[in-house]
Amino acid sequence: MAVTTLDAPAEAKTLSLRLSPGLRSASPVLVLLVLGFLAPLVTVAAYAFATPKSFDVFRTFTLANFAAIVDPANTVWTSFAWSLLFAFITVALLAIVAYPIAYGLNRVFGRFSGLVSVLFVFPLFVSENVRLYGWVLFFIKNGVLDGAMKWLGLGAGPEVLYTPGIILFGMAYVYLPFMLFPMTLGIAMIPRDLVDAARDLGASRLMIWREVELPLAMPGILIGMLLTFVLAAGAIAEAKILGGQSVIMIAQDIEVAFTYAQNWPLGSALALILVAIVSGLALFVLSRLDLDRILGRR
Amino acid sequence: MDSIGQARTRAFIRLWTALVLVAIYLPILCGALAGLSKGRYFGFPVRAFSLEWWQKTVDSFEIHTLVQNSLLIALIVTVVSVFFAFFGALAFARYDWKGRRLFQKVLLLPVFFPQPVLGLALLLWFNALGISPSWQTAVVAHLVWIVPVVTLVIAIQVYSFDPTLEEAAADLGASRLFILREVTLPILWPGIWSGALFAFLLSWGNFPLSLYTAGVDSTIPKWLYSKMVAGYTPMVPALGTMSTLAAAALLLGGGAVLAIVRRRQA
Protein backbone atom coordinates (compact mmCIF):
# COMPACT_ATOMS: atom_id res chain seq x y z
CA MET A 1 0.00 0.00 0.00
CA ALA A 2 2.71 2.40 1.06
CA VAL A 3 4.74 1.40 -1.98
CA THR A 4 2.00 2.34 -4.42
CA THR A 5 1.45 5.76 -2.86
CA LEU A 6 5.16 6.42 -3.12
CA ASP A 7 5.26 5.21 -6.69
CA ALA A 8 2.37 7.31 -7.93
CA PRO A 9 4.09 10.74 -7.80
CA ALA A 10 7.27 9.34 -9.32
CA GLU A 11 5.29 7.88 -12.18
CA ALA A 12 3.41 11.16 -12.64
CA LYS A 13 6.73 12.96 -12.85
CA THR A 14 8.14 10.80 -15.62
CA LEU A 15 4.82 11.12 -17.41
CA SER A 16 4.94 14.93 -17.30
CA LEU A 17 8.51 14.81 -18.56
CA ARG A 18 7.39 12.72 -21.49
CA LEU A 19 4.76 15.28 -22.53
CA SER A 20 5.97 17.00 -25.65
CA PRO A 21 6.82 20.72 -25.33
CA GLY A 22 3.85 21.46 -27.59
CA LEU A 23 1.32 19.63 -25.44
CA ARG A 24 2.80 21.16 -22.30
CA SER A 25 2.42 24.67 -23.75
CA ALA A 26 -1.07 23.91 -24.96
CA SER A 27 -2.26 22.52 -21.62
CA PRO A 28 -3.38 25.78 -19.91
CA VAL A 29 -5.49 26.68 -22.94
CA LEU A 30 -6.82 23.14 -23.19
CA VAL A 31 -7.86 23.13 -19.52
CA LEU A 32 -9.63 26.46 -20.03
CA LEU A 33 -11.45 25.16 -23.11
CA VAL A 34 -12.53 21.94 -21.42
CA LEU A 35 -13.85 23.77 -18.34
CA GLY A 36 -15.15 26.89 -20.05
CA PHE A 37 -16.34 25.64 -23.45
CA LEU A 38 -16.79 21.87 -23.53
CA ALA A 39 -18.37 21.56 -20.08
CA PRO A 40 -20.99 24.29 -20.75
CA LEU A 41 -21.89 22.61 -24.03
CA VAL A 42 -22.31 19.27 -22.29
CA THR A 43 -24.55 21.00 -19.76
CA VAL A 44 -26.65 22.44 -22.58
CA ALA A 45 -26.93 18.98 -24.11
CA ALA A 46 -27.95 17.52 -20.75
CA TYR A 47 -30.65 20.16 -20.29
CA ALA A 48 -31.91 19.60 -23.83
CA PHE A 49 -32.95 16.09 -22.85
CA ALA A 50 -34.52 17.05 -19.49
CA THR A 51 -38.24 17.29 -18.75
CA PRO A 52 -39.70 20.49 -20.29
CA LYS A 53 -40.10 23.47 -17.94
CA SER A 54 -38.15 21.73 -15.21
CA PHE A 55 -34.69 22.08 -13.75
CA ASP A 56 -34.06 18.41 -12.97
CA VAL A 57 -31.12 17.94 -15.26
CA PHE A 58 -29.28 14.56 -15.39
CA ARG A 59 -32.26 12.85 -13.74
CA THR A 60 -34.63 12.41 -16.65
CA PHE A 61 -34.18 11.67 -20.32
CA THR A 62 -36.81 12.74 -22.82
CA LEU A 63 -37.06 13.91 -26.40
CA ALA A 64 -40.10 16.07 -25.56
CA ASN A 65 -38.21 19.34 -26.16
CA PHE A 66 -37.18 18.33 -29.66
CA ALA A 67 -40.68 17.05 -30.34
CA ALA A 68 -42.05 20.46 -29.32
CA ILE A 69 -39.69 22.18 -31.74
CA VAL A 70 -40.64 20.09 -34.78
CA ASP A 71 -44.35 20.21 -33.89
CA PRO A 72 -46.10 21.96 -36.82
CA ALA A 73 -48.15 24.00 -34.35
CA ASN A 74 -44.90 25.61 -33.23
CA THR A 75 -43.53 28.33 -35.49
CA VAL A 76 -40.00 28.31 -34.10
CA TRP A 77 -38.72 26.95 -37.42
CA THR A 78 -39.41 30.34 -38.98
CA SER A 79 -36.79 31.85 -36.64
CA PHE A 80 -34.29 29.24 -37.76
CA ALA A 81 -35.15 29.95 -41.38
CA TRP A 82 -34.81 33.72 -40.94
CA SER A 83 -31.51 33.42 -39.10
CA LEU A 84 -29.96 31.09 -41.67
CA LEU A 85 -31.30 33.11 -44.61
CA PHE A 86 -30.05 36.38 -43.13
CA ALA A 87 -26.70 34.77 -42.39
CA PHE A 88 -26.39 33.68 -46.05
CA ILE A 89 -27.27 37.13 -47.36
CA THR A 90 -24.90 38.80 -44.88
CA VAL A 91 -22.04 36.58 -46.08
CA ALA A 92 -22.78 37.40 -49.73
CA LEU A 93 -23.03 41.13 -49.05
CA LEU A 94 -19.84 41.17 -47.04
CA ALA A 95 -17.89 39.21 -49.64
CA ILE A 96 -18.71 41.93 -52.16
CA VAL A 97 -18.16 44.85 -49.77
CA ALA A 98 -14.92 43.57 -48.24
CA TYR A 99 -13.07 42.24 -51.31
CA PRO A 100 -12.01 45.61 -52.78
CA ILE A 101 -10.90 46.79 -49.34
CA ALA A 102 -8.93 43.60 -48.64
CA TYR A 103 -7.31 43.92 -52.05
CA GLY A 104 -6.49 47.55 -51.35
CA LEU A 105 -4.90 46.71 -47.99
CA ASN A 106 -2.53 44.37 -49.83
CA ARG A 107 -1.83 46.22 -53.05
CA VAL A 108 -3.02 49.82 -53.11
CA PHE A 109 -2.66 51.60 -49.77
CA GLY A 110 1.07 50.95 -49.36
CA ARG A 111 2.41 52.47 -46.17
CA PHE A 112 -1.08 53.65 -45.21
CA SER A 113 -2.44 50.12 -45.02
CA GLY A 114 -1.47 49.82 -41.33
CA LEU A 115 -3.50 52.92 -40.51
CA VAL A 116 -6.44 51.78 -42.64
CA SER A 117 -6.44 48.38 -40.88
CA VAL A 118 -6.51 50.06 -37.48
CA LEU A 119 -9.50 52.13 -38.59
CA PHE A 120 -11.30 48.91 -39.49
CA VAL A 121 -10.25 47.10 -36.30
CA PHE A 122 -11.31 49.84 -33.92
CA PRO A 123 -15.11 49.31 -34.13
CA LEU A 124 -14.55 45.80 -32.73
CA PHE A 125 -13.68 47.44 -29.43
CA VAL A 126 -16.82 49.57 -29.24
CA SER A 127 -19.76 47.65 -27.87
CA GLU A 128 -22.02 46.73 -30.79
CA ASN A 129 -25.02 48.13 -28.91
CA VAL A 130 -23.47 51.57 -29.00
CA ARG A 131 -22.83 51.39 -32.74
CA LEU A 132 -26.25 49.97 -33.58
CA TYR A 133 -27.89 52.59 -31.42
CA GLY A 134 -26.01 55.22 -33.41
CA TRP A 135 -27.80 53.93 -36.52
CA VAL A 136 -31.13 54.29 -34.71
CA LEU A 137 -30.24 57.95 -34.07
CA PHE A 138 -29.35 58.27 -37.74
CA PHE A 139 -32.50 56.73 -39.21
CA ILE A 140 -35.14 57.62 -36.60
CA LYS A 141 -37.81 60.29 -37.20
CA ASN A 142 -36.20 63.70 -36.62
CA GLY A 143 -32.89 61.86 -36.49
CA VAL A 144 -29.80 62.78 -38.49
CA LEU A 145 -31.05 61.64 -41.92
CA ASP A 146 -34.69 62.70 -41.58
CA GLY A 147 -33.76 66.02 -39.94
CA ALA A 148 -31.09 66.81 -42.53
CA MET A 149 -33.45 66.08 -45.44
CA LYS A 150 -36.20 68.24 -43.98
CA TRP A 151 -33.71 71.01 -43.30
CA LEU A 152 -32.58 70.88 -46.93
CA GLY A 153 -36.20 70.87 -48.06
CA LEU A 154 -36.09 67.36 -49.51
CA GLY A 155 -39.10 66.11 -47.56
CA ALA A 156 -39.15 63.40 -44.91
CA GLY A 157 -36.44 60.74 -44.79
CA PRO A 158 -37.15 57.13 -45.73
CA GLU A 159 -38.70 54.98 -43.03
CA VAL A 160 -36.28 52.08 -42.94
CA LEU A 161 -36.10 51.50 -39.21
CA TYR A 162 -37.84 48.35 -37.88
CA THR A 163 -37.79 46.58 -41.26
CA PRO A 164 -36.01 43.32 -42.22
CA GLY A 165 -33.75 45.28 -44.58
CA ILE A 166 -32.25 47.35 -41.79
CA ILE A 167 -31.49 44.17 -39.82
CA LEU A 168 -29.43 42.91 -42.76
CA PHE A 169 -27.71 46.25 -42.98
CA GLY A 170 -26.88 46.12 -39.26
CA MET A 171 -25.50 42.60 -39.55
CA ALA A 172 -23.29 43.50 -42.50
CA TYR A 173 -22.14 46.55 -40.55
CA VAL A 174 -21.25 44.69 -37.35
CA TYR A 175 -19.57 41.68 -38.96
CA LEU A 176 -17.49 43.49 -41.61
CA PRO A 177 -14.14 43.16 -39.78
CA PHE A 178 -14.65 39.40 -39.43
CA MET A 179 -14.83 39.09 -43.22
CA LEU A 180 -12.22 41.71 -44.00
CA PHE A 181 -9.23 40.44 -42.02
CA PRO A 182 -9.25 36.76 -43.01
CA MET A 183 -9.80 37.91 -46.60
CA THR A 184 -6.79 40.23 -46.34
CA LEU A 185 -4.65 37.34 -45.06
CA GLY A 186 -5.94 35.24 -47.96
CA ILE A 187 -5.06 37.82 -50.61
CA ALA A 188 -1.62 38.22 -48.99
CA MET A 189 -1.03 34.56 -49.88
CA ILE A 190 -1.06 35.30 -53.64
CA PRO A 191 2.57 35.38 -54.86
CA ARG A 192 3.07 38.49 -56.95
CA ASP A 193 5.38 36.88 -59.49
CA LEU A 194 2.63 34.38 -60.31
CA VAL A 195 0.32 37.25 -61.26
CA ASP A 196 3.13 38.89 -63.25
CA ALA A 197 3.83 35.61 -65.04
CA ALA A 198 0.18 35.23 -65.96
CA ARG A 199 0.15 38.78 -67.31
CA ASP A 200 3.33 38.22 -69.32
CA LEU A 201 1.73 35.15 -70.85
CA GLY A 202 -1.12 37.37 -72.05
CA ALA A 203 -3.90 36.61 -69.59
CA SER A 204 -6.57 39.29 -69.29
CA ARG A 205 -7.16 40.94 -65.92
CA LEU A 206 -10.45 39.11 -65.46
CA MET A 207 -8.76 35.83 -66.28
CA ILE A 208 -5.90 36.50 -63.84
CA TRP A 209 -8.43 37.25 -61.15
CA ARG A 210 -10.55 34.17 -61.83
CA GLU A 211 -7.80 31.65 -62.53
CA VAL A 212 -4.92 32.82 -60.32
CA GLU A 213 -5.85 35.29 -57.61
CA LEU A 214 -9.22 33.99 -56.46
CA PRO A 215 -8.20 30.32 -56.04
CA LEU A 216 -5.04 31.27 -54.15
CA ALA A 217 -6.89 33.67 -51.85
CA MET A 218 -9.73 31.18 -51.28
CA PRO A 219 -8.61 29.75 -47.90
CA GLY A 220 -8.71 33.21 -46.30
CA ILE A 221 -11.99 34.08 -48.02
CA LEU A 222 -13.51 30.82 -46.80
CA ILE A 223 -12.48 31.53 -43.21
CA GLY A 224 -14.04 34.98 -43.47
CA MET A 225 -17.25 33.54 -44.91
CA LEU A 226 -17.43 30.85 -42.27
CA LEU A 227 -16.77 33.30 -39.46
CA THR A 228 -19.39 35.80 -40.61
CA PHE A 229 -21.94 33.06 -41.31
CA VAL A 230 -21.58 31.55 -37.87
CA LEU A 231 -21.68 34.87 -36.08
CA ALA A 232 -24.61 36.11 -38.15
CA ALA A 233 -26.56 32.90 -37.53
CA GLY A 234 -26.32 33.61 -33.80
CA ALA A 235 -27.00 37.34 -34.13
CA ILE A 236 -29.56 38.94 -31.89
CA ALA A 237 -28.76 42.61 -31.17
CA GLU A 238 -29.37 43.83 -34.76
CA ALA A 239 -32.93 42.48 -34.81
CA LYS A 240 -33.68 43.83 -31.35
CA ILE A 241 -32.18 47.31 -31.63
CA LEU A 242 -32.65 48.14 -35.34
CA GLY A 243 -35.33 45.66 -36.36
CA GLY A 244 -37.79 46.32 -33.55
CA GLN A 245 -39.01 42.69 -33.54
CA SER A 246 -40.06 42.80 -37.21
CA VAL A 247 -38.13 39.54 -37.54
CA ILE A 248 -37.48 37.12 -34.67
CA MET A 249 -34.02 35.56 -34.85
CA ILE A 250 -33.28 32.14 -33.42
CA ALA A 251 -30.91 33.51 -30.77
CA GLN A 252 -33.80 35.59 -29.50
CA ASP A 253 -36.08 32.56 -29.22
CA ILE A 254 -33.35 30.87 -27.23
CA GLU A 255 -33.01 33.87 -24.95
CA VAL A 256 -36.76 34.11 -24.39
CA ALA A 257 -36.91 30.42 -23.47
CA PHE A 258 -34.19 30.96 -20.89
CA THR A 259 -35.43 34.22 -19.41
CA TYR A 260 -39.16 35.06 -19.62
CA ALA A 261 -40.44 31.57 -20.30
CA GLN A 262 -38.12 29.94 -17.75
CA ASN A 263 -38.08 26.84 -19.94
CA TRP A 264 -34.41 25.97 -19.81
CA PRO A 265 -34.78 22.53 -21.43
CA LEU A 266 -36.55 24.00 -24.49
CA GLY A 267 -33.96 26.78 -24.75
CA SER A 268 -31.18 24.21 -24.52
CA ALA A 269 -32.72 22.06 -27.24
CA LEU A 270 -32.93 25.10 -29.54
CA ALA A 271 -29.36 26.09 -28.68
CA LEU A 272 -28.17 22.54 -29.33
CA ILE A 273 -29.68 22.51 -32.83
CA LEU A 274 -28.08 25.88 -33.62
CA VAL A 275 -24.74 24.67 -32.26
CA ALA A 276 -24.97 21.49 -34.33
CA ILE A 277 -25.59 23.45 -37.55
CA VAL A 278 -22.93 26.03 -36.83
CA SER A 279 -20.13 23.81 -35.52
CA GLY A 280 -20.81 21.11 -38.10
CA LEU A 281 -20.21 23.71 -40.80
CA ALA A 282 -17.19 25.16 -38.97
CA LEU A 283 -15.50 21.78 -38.52
CA PHE A 284 -16.22 20.83 -42.15
CA VAL A 285 -14.63 23.98 -43.54
CA LEU A 286 -11.74 24.05 -41.06
CA SER A 287 -10.83 20.44 -41.85
CA ARG A 288 -10.12 21.53 -45.43
CA LEU A 289 -7.80 24.39 -44.57
CA ASP A 290 -4.11 24.58 -43.75
CA LEU A 291 -3.96 27.16 -40.95
CA ASP A 292 -0.15 27.25 -40.94
CA ARG A 293 -0.09 28.56 -44.50
CA ILE A 294 -2.82 31.12 -43.92
CA LEU A 295 -1.31 32.57 -40.74
CA GLY A 296 2.16 32.83 -42.16
CA ARG A 297 4.41 29.80 -41.68
CA ARG A 298 6.62 29.34 -44.71
CA MET B 1 -4.58 50.33 -71.87
CA ASP B 2 -3.90 48.06 -68.96
CA SER B 3 -2.35 50.79 -66.86
CA ILE B 4 -5.38 53.05 -67.37
CA GLY B 5 -7.55 50.17 -66.20
CA GLN B 6 -5.31 49.65 -63.22
CA ALA B 7 -5.39 53.32 -62.29
CA ARG B 8 -9.18 53.21 -62.46
CA THR B 9 -9.27 50.12 -60.26
CA ARG B 10 -7.03 51.83 -57.71
CA ALA B 11 -9.19 54.95 -57.69
CA PHE B 12 -12.31 52.84 -57.23
CA ILE B 13 -10.73 50.90 -54.35
CA ARG B 14 -9.69 54.12 -52.58
CA LEU B 15 -13.14 55.65 -52.99
CA TRP B 16 -14.93 52.48 -51.89
CA THR B 17 -12.75 52.12 -48.79
CA ALA B 18 -13.33 55.76 -47.87
CA LEU B 19 -17.11 55.34 -48.24
CA VAL B 20 -17.18 52.21 -46.08
CA LEU B 21 -15.07 53.94 -43.43
CA VAL B 22 -17.49 56.88 -43.38
CA ALA B 23 -20.35 54.41 -42.88
CA ILE B 24 -18.44 52.71 -40.06
CA TYR B 25 -17.89 55.90 -38.10
CA LEU B 26 -21.20 57.60 -38.92
CA PRO B 27 -23.25 55.98 -36.13
CA ILE B 28 -20.50 56.62 -33.60
CA LEU B 29 -20.64 60.32 -34.55
CA CYS B 30 -24.43 60.32 -34.30
CA GLY B 31 -24.12 59.01 -30.74
CA ALA B 32 -21.60 61.70 -29.88
CA LEU B 33 -23.98 64.34 -31.24
CA ALA B 34 -26.91 63.02 -29.19
CA GLY B 35 -24.85 63.02 -25.99
CA LEU B 36 -23.82 66.63 -26.55
CA SER B 37 -27.30 67.97 -27.39
CA LYS B 38 -29.24 70.00 -24.90
CA GLY B 39 -32.66 68.63 -24.02
CA ARG B 40 -34.03 65.22 -23.29
CA TYR B 41 -34.96 64.18 -26.84
CA PHE B 42 -32.62 64.11 -29.77
CA GLY B 43 -33.45 66.04 -32.92
CA PHE B 44 -31.38 67.00 -35.93
CA PRO B 45 -30.11 69.61 -36.75
CA VAL B 46 -29.07 70.06 -33.13
CA ARG B 47 -30.48 73.36 -31.81
CA ALA B 48 -28.24 73.81 -28.79
CA PHE B 49 -25.20 71.96 -27.52
CA SER B 50 -24.44 71.47 -23.88
CA LEU B 51 -22.20 69.40 -21.65
CA GLU B 52 -25.09 68.82 -19.25
CA TRP B 53 -25.42 65.08 -19.96
CA TRP B 54 -21.69 64.51 -19.88
CA GLN B 55 -21.58 66.25 -16.50
CA LYS B 56 -24.47 64.13 -15.17
CA THR B 57 -22.76 60.97 -16.42
CA VAL B 58 -19.44 61.86 -14.81
CA ASP B 59 -21.17 62.69 -11.51
CA SER B 60 -23.34 59.58 -11.37
CA PHE B 61 -22.44 57.12 -8.64
CA GLU B 62 -24.05 54.27 -10.61
CA ILE B 63 -21.77 54.98 -13.56
CA HIS B 64 -18.69 54.93 -11.31
CA THR B 65 -19.56 51.38 -10.28
CA LEU B 66 -20.02 50.36 -13.93
CA VAL B 67 -16.63 51.78 -14.93
CA GLN B 68 -14.99 50.03 -11.99
CA ASN B 69 -16.57 46.69 -12.90
CA SER B 70 -15.67 46.98 -16.60
CA LEU B 71 -12.12 48.07 -15.79
CA LEU B 72 -11.53 45.33 -13.22
CA ILE B 73 -12.86 42.61 -15.53
CA ALA B 74 -10.80 43.89 -18.47
CA LEU B 75 -7.58 44.12 -16.43
CA ILE B 76 -7.83 40.61 -15.02
CA VAL B 77 -8.82 39.23 -18.42
CA THR B 78 -5.80 40.93 -20.01
CA VAL B 79 -3.24 39.54 -17.56
CA VAL B 80 -4.65 36.01 -17.47
CA SER B 81 -5.34 35.72 -21.19
CA VAL B 82 -1.84 36.89 -22.18
CA PHE B 83 -0.33 34.25 -19.91
CA PHE B 84 -2.53 31.48 -21.37
CA ALA B 85 -2.20 32.73 -24.93
CA PHE B 86 1.60 33.05 -24.84
CA PHE B 87 2.01 29.33 -24.22
CA GLY B 88 -0.99 28.56 -26.42
CA ALA B 89 0.63 30.41 -29.31
CA LEU B 90 3.90 28.48 -28.90
CA ALA B 91 1.87 25.26 -29.12
CA PHE B 92 -0.07 26.66 -32.07
CA ALA B 93 2.84 27.80 -34.22
CA ARG B 94 6.26 27.03 -32.73
CA TYR B 95 6.37 23.37 -31.76
CA ASP B 96 5.78 20.44 -34.06
CA TRP B 97 3.78 18.05 -31.97
CA LYS B 98 1.32 15.27 -32.59
CA GLY B 99 -1.88 17.05 -31.61
CA ARG B 100 -1.05 20.40 -33.20
CA ARG B 101 -3.48 20.31 -36.14
CA LEU B 102 -6.29 19.27 -33.83
CA PHE B 103 -5.31 21.89 -31.26
CA GLN B 104 -5.39 24.61 -33.94
CA LYS B 105 -8.94 23.69 -34.87
CA VAL B 106 -10.26 23.20 -31.34
CA LEU B 107 -8.83 26.56 -30.37
CA LEU B 108 -10.80 28.31 -33.11
CA LEU B 109 -14.17 26.86 -32.05
CA PRO B 110 -15.02 29.46 -29.35
CA VAL B 111 -14.17 32.24 -31.84
CA PHE B 112 -16.45 30.63 -34.43
CA PHE B 113 -19.33 30.48 -31.98
CA PRO B 114 -22.34 32.72 -31.43
CA GLN B 115 -21.56 34.62 -28.25
CA PRO B 116 -25.11 34.87 -26.89
CA VAL B 117 -25.33 31.06 -27.03
CA LEU B 118 -21.94 30.73 -25.35
CA GLY B 119 -23.06 33.14 -22.61
CA LEU B 120 -26.24 31.15 -21.95
CA ALA B 121 -24.32 27.85 -21.98
CA LEU B 122 -21.90 29.21 -19.40
CA LEU B 123 -24.84 30.41 -17.31
CA LEU B 124 -26.25 26.86 -17.24
CA TRP B 125 -22.85 25.44 -16.38
CA PHE B 126 -22.27 27.88 -13.51
CA ASN B 127 -25.77 27.08 -12.29
CA ALA B 128 -25.01 23.36 -12.38
CA LEU B 129 -21.87 24.02 -10.34
CA GLY B 130 -23.87 26.06 -7.84
CA ILE B 131 -21.96 29.28 -8.60
CA SER B 132 -24.06 32.41 -8.72
CA PRO B 133 -23.12 34.78 -11.57
CA SER B 134 -21.09 37.86 -10.68
CA TRP B 135 -18.24 39.84 -12.19
CA GLN B 136 -15.90 36.93 -11.43
CA THR B 137 -17.91 34.54 -13.60
CA ALA B 138 -17.96 37.23 -16.30
CA VAL B 139 -14.14 37.13 -16.20
CA VAL B 140 -14.22 33.40 -16.89
CA ALA B 141 -16.71 33.91 -19.74
CA HIS B 142 -14.59 36.63 -21.35
CA LEU B 143 -11.52 34.38 -21.08
CA VAL B 144 -13.18 31.54 -22.98
CA TRP B 145 -13.65 33.82 -25.98
CA ILE B 146 -10.68 36.18 -25.63
CA VAL B 147 -7.87 33.65 -24.93
CA PRO B 148 -8.30 32.04 -28.39
CA VAL B 149 -8.33 35.44 -30.10
CA VAL B 150 -5.18 36.56 -28.26
CA THR B 151 -3.55 33.20 -29.01
CA LEU B 152 -4.10 33.82 -32.73
CA VAL B 153 -2.68 37.36 -32.46
CA ILE B 154 0.48 36.13 -30.72
CA ALA B 155 0.72 33.06 -32.99
CA ILE B 156 1.07 35.32 -36.04
CA GLN B 157 4.18 36.79 -34.37
CA VAL B 158 5.45 33.31 -33.45
CA TYR B 159 5.33 32.24 -37.12
CA SER B 160 7.96 34.84 -37.97
CA PHE B 161 10.18 33.58 -35.15
CA ASP B 162 13.29 31.60 -36.03
CA PRO B 163 13.51 28.56 -33.72
CA THR B 164 17.23 28.12 -34.41
CA LEU B 165 17.85 31.17 -32.20
CA GLU B 166 16.53 29.23 -29.20
CA GLU B 167 18.57 26.19 -30.21
CA ALA B 168 21.73 28.25 -30.58
CA ALA B 169 21.23 29.67 -27.08
CA ALA B 170 20.71 26.16 -25.71
CA ASP B 171 23.89 24.94 -27.43
CA LEU B 172 25.79 27.79 -25.81
CA GLY B 173 24.65 26.49 -22.42
CA ALA B 174 21.71 28.79 -21.59
CA SER B 175 19.08 27.40 -19.22
CA ARG B 176 15.42 27.08 -20.33
CA LEU B 177 14.33 30.00 -18.16
CA PHE B 178 17.23 32.12 -19.42
CA ILE B 179 16.32 31.36 -23.06
CA LEU B 180 12.69 32.26 -22.38
CA ARG B 181 13.68 35.56 -20.77
CA GLU B 182 16.51 36.62 -23.06
CA VAL B 183 15.57 35.14 -26.45
CA THR B 184 11.94 34.08 -26.81
CA LEU B 185 10.16 36.85 -24.91
CA PRO B 186 12.02 39.81 -26.45
CA ILE B 187 11.36 38.55 -29.98
CA LEU B 188 7.68 37.91 -29.32
CA TRP B 189 7.18 41.15 -27.40
CA PRO B 190 5.32 43.03 -30.19
CA GLY B 191 2.87 40.13 -30.57
CA ILE B 192 2.36 39.87 -26.82
CA TRP B 193 1.77 43.59 -26.58
CA SER B 194 -0.83 43.65 -29.35
CA GLY B 195 -2.42 40.56 -27.81
CA ALA B 196 -2.75 42.36 -24.46
CA LEU B 197 -4.26 45.39 -26.19
CA PHE B 198 -6.79 43.18 -27.96
CA ALA B 199 -7.65 41.36 -24.73
CA PHE B 200 -8.33 44.56 -22.81
CA LEU B 201 -10.33 46.26 -25.55
CA LEU B 202 -12.41 43.20 -26.43
CA SER B 203 -13.30 42.67 -22.79
CA TRP B 204 -14.08 46.38 -22.33
CA GLY B 205 -16.61 46.39 -25.17
CA ASN B 206 -18.07 42.91 -24.72
CA PHE B 207 -21.82 42.75 -24.27
CA PRO B 208 -23.32 39.28 -24.92
CA LEU B 209 -21.08 37.36 -22.52
CA SER B 210 -21.43 39.92 -19.72
CA LEU B 211 -25.20 40.07 -20.18
CA TYR B 212 -25.67 36.45 -19.13
CA THR B 213 -22.71 35.79 -16.88
CA ALA B 214 -22.19 38.97 -14.84
CA GLY B 215 -25.31 38.47 -12.72
CA VAL B 216 -26.16 41.54 -10.65
CA ASP B 217 -22.82 43.18 -11.42
CA SER B 218 -23.40 45.40 -14.43
CA THR B 219 -20.80 46.56 -16.94
CA ILE B 220 -20.85 49.59 -19.24
CA PRO B 221 -22.19 47.75 -22.34
CA LYS B 222 -24.77 45.92 -20.21
CA TRP B 223 -26.06 49.15 -18.63
CA LEU B 224 -26.22 50.89 -22.01
CA TYR B 225 -28.33 48.08 -23.40
CA SER B 226 -30.75 48.03 -20.46
CA LYS B 227 -31.26 51.79 -20.78
CA MET B 228 -31.74 51.57 -24.56
CA VAL B 229 -34.51 49.04 -24.04
CA ALA B 230 -36.25 50.97 -21.25
CA GLY B 231 -35.63 54.27 -19.52
CA TYR B 232 -33.62 56.10 -22.16
CA THR B 233 -31.73 59.21 -21.10
CA PRO B 234 -29.11 61.15 -23.09
CA MET B 235 -26.64 59.66 -20.59
CA VAL B 236 -26.79 56.57 -22.86
CA PRO B 237 -25.09 58.20 -25.88
CA ALA B 238 -22.90 60.27 -23.53
CA LEU B 239 -21.54 57.20 -21.74
CA GLY B 240 -21.29 55.34 -25.07
CA THR B 241 -19.16 58.15 -26.48
CA MET B 242 -16.96 58.29 -23.38
CA SER B 243 -16.41 54.54 -23.48
CA THR B 244 -15.51 54.79 -27.19
CA LEU B 245 -13.08 57.64 -26.51
CA ALA B 246 -11.45 55.66 -23.69
CA ALA B 247 -10.95 52.71 -26.05
CA ALA B 248 -9.54 54.99 -28.75
CA ALA B 249 -7.12 56.59 -26.30
CA LEU B 250 -5.92 53.19 -25.16
CA LEU B 251 -5.54 51.99 -28.76
CA LEU B 252 -3.52 55.10 -29.66
CA GLY B 253 -1.34 54.84 -26.54
CA GLY B 254 -0.88 51.11 -27.02
CA GLY B 255 -0.10 51.61 -30.70
CA ALA B 256 2.56 54.19 -29.82
CA VAL B 257 4.23 51.80 -27.35
CA LEU B 258 4.06 49.04 -29.95
CA ALA B 259 5.73 51.27 -32.54
CA ILE B 260 8.54 52.05 -30.06
CA VAL B 261 8.99 48.34 -29.26
CA ARG B 262 9.20 47.51 -32.97
CA ARG B 263 11.66 50.32 -33.69
CA ARG B 264 13.94 49.27 -30.86
CA GLN B 265 13.98 45.76 -32.31
CA ALA B 266 14.75 46.83 -35.84
Interface residues (C-beta under 8 A of the other chain):
Chain A: S20 P21 G22 L23 S25 A26 S27 P28 V29 L30 L32 L33 G36 F37 A39 P40 L41 T43 V44 Y47 V57 V97 P100 I101 Y103 G104 V108 F109 V116 V118 L119 F120 F122 P123 L124 F125 V126 S127 E128 N129 V130 R131 L132 Y133 G134 W135 L137 F138 I140 N142 G143 V144 D146 G147 A148 W151 Y173 L176 R199 R205 L226 L227 V230 L231 A233 G234 A235 I236 A237 K240 I241 A251 I254 E255 F258 W264 G267 S268 A271 L274 V275 V278 S279 A282 L283 L286 S287 L291 D292 L295 G296 R297
Chain B: D2 G5 R10 F12 I13 R14 W16 T17 V20 L21 A23 I24 L26 P27 I28 L29 C30 G31 L33 A34 F42 G43 F44 P45 F83 F84 A85 F87 G88 L90 A91 F92 A93 R94 Y95 D96 W97 K98 G99 R100 F103 Q104 K105 V106 L107 L108 L109 P110 V111 F112 F113 P114 Q115 P116 V117 L118 L120 A121 L122 L123 L124 W125 A128 V140 A141 L143 V144 V147 P148 T151 L152 A155 I156 Y159 S160 L201 L202 W204 G205 N206 F207 P208 I220 P221 L224 Y225 M228 V229 V236 P237 G240 S243 T244 A247 A248 L251 G255
